[in-house]
Amino acid sequence: MFIAIVATITNVDGWIAIATFAESKEEWLKKYIPLKNGVLSHDTFERIFENIDVNAFNTTLQVLLLFFELFIFLFILFRFFIERYNEYHSMHFTELSNSFMR
């Protein structure tokens, strides 16, 4: 599933092209998923996807994308607050240092 999604994101179209993509990126893919028997053949990709409930897959993918969007939003929000926190404490530390130096 991961291989087919990544291949599709990179604009690969069709089972043969997905299998070819997987073969050419096998070392990279092994960083993220186990491929102890190598990559799947184009026939195997086709058989797997023929048996997937398209509506359930679509719903699951939409939920995953929503979670990803939420994660990105929270990450950006967290970074914003950390930067404000650091600026605030840096400013007050400088003021305190200056008051002790007088």
C-alpha positions as CSV (number, residue, x, y, z in Angstrom):
1,M,0.0,0.0,0.0
2,F,2.8,2.4,1.0
3,I,4.6,1.8,-2.3
4,A,1.5,2.4,-4.4
5,I,0.7,5.6,-2.6
6,V,4.3,7.0,-2.8
7,A,4.5,6.0,-6.5
8,T,1.1,7.7,-7.2
9,I,2.3,10.9,-5.4
10,T,5.3,10.9,-7.7
11,N,2.9,10.8,-10.7
12,V,3.4,7.1,-11.6
13,D,0.4,5.6,-13.3
14,G,-0.4,1.9,-13.7
15,W,0.6,-1.4,-12.1
16,I,3.7,-2.0,-14.3
17,A,4.9,1.6,-13.6
18,I,4.3,1.2,-9.9
19,A,6.3,-2.1,-9.8
20,T,9.1,-0.4,-11.9
21,F,9.1,2.5,-9.5
22,A,9.4,0.2,-6.5
23,E,12.3,-1.7,-8.1
24,S,14.2,1.5,-8.8
25,K,13.6,2.9,-5.3
26,E,13.9,-0.4,-3.4
27,E,16.8,0.7,-1.2
28,W,15.0,3.9,-0.3
29,L,11.8,2.1,0.4
30,K,13.6,-0.3,2.8
31,K,14.3,2.6,5.1
32,Y,10.5,2.8,5.7
33,I,9.1,-0.7,5.2
34,P,10.4,-4.2,5.4
35,L,11.0,-5.8,2.0
36,K,12.6,-9.1,2.9
37,N,11.2,-10.7,-0.2
38,G,11.8,-7.7,-2.5
39,V,9.2,-5.6,-4.1
40,L,5.9,-6.9,-5.3
41,S,5.3,-7.6,-9.0
42,H,2.8,-5.6,-11.0
43,D,0.4,-8.6,-11.0
44,T,0.5,-8.6,-7.2
45,F,-0.2,-4.9,-7.0
46,E,-3.2,-5.3,-9.3
47,R,-4.6,-8.3,-7.4
48,I,-4.3,-6.4,-4.1
49,F,-6.0,-3.3,-5.3
50,E,-8.8,-5.2,-7.1
51,N,-9.8,-6.6,-3.7
52,I,-9.9,-3.3,-1.8
53,D,-13.2,-1.6,-0.9
54,V,-12.7,1.7,-2.8
55,N,-15.1,3.6,-0.5
56,A,-13.5,2.4,2.7
57,F,-10.0,3.1,1.3
58,N,-11.0,6.6,0.2
59,T,-12.5,7.3,3.7
60,T,-9.5,6.0,5.5
61,L,-7.1,8.1,3.3
62,Q,-9.2,11.2,3.9
63,V,-9.1,10.7,7.7
64,L,-5.3,10.1,7.5
65,L,-4.9,13.3,5.6
66,L,-7.0,15.2,8.1
67,F,-4.8,13.9,10.9
68,F,-1.7,14.9,9.0
69,E,-3.1,18.4,8.5
70,L,-3.9,18.6,12.2
71,F,-0.4,17.5,13.1
72,I,1.1,20.1,10.8
73,F,-1.1,22.8,12.3
74,L,-0.2,21.8,15.9
75,F,3.5,21.7,15.0
76,I,3.4,25.2,13.6
77,L,1.4,26.5,16.5
78,F,3.8,24.8,18.9
79,R,6.8,26.4,17.1
80,F,5.1,29.8,17.3
81,F,4.6,29.6,21.0
82,I,8.1,28.3,21.6
83,E,9.5,31.2,19.6
84,R,7.4,33.7,21.6
85,Y,8.5,32.1,24.9
86,N,12.1,32.3,24.0
87,E,11.8,35.9,22.9
88,Y,10.0,36.8,26.1
89,H,12.6,35.1,28.3
90,S,15.5,36.4,26.3
91,M,14.2,40.0,26.6
92,H,13.6,39.6,30.4
93,F,17.0,38.0,30.9
94,T,18.7,40.9,29.1
95,E,16.7,43.4,31.3
96,L,17.7,41.5,34.4
97,S,21.3,41.4,33.4
98,N,21.4,45.1,32.7
99,S,19.8,45.9,36.0
100,F,22.5,44.0,37.9
101,M,25.3,45.7,35.9
102,R,24.2,49.2,37.0
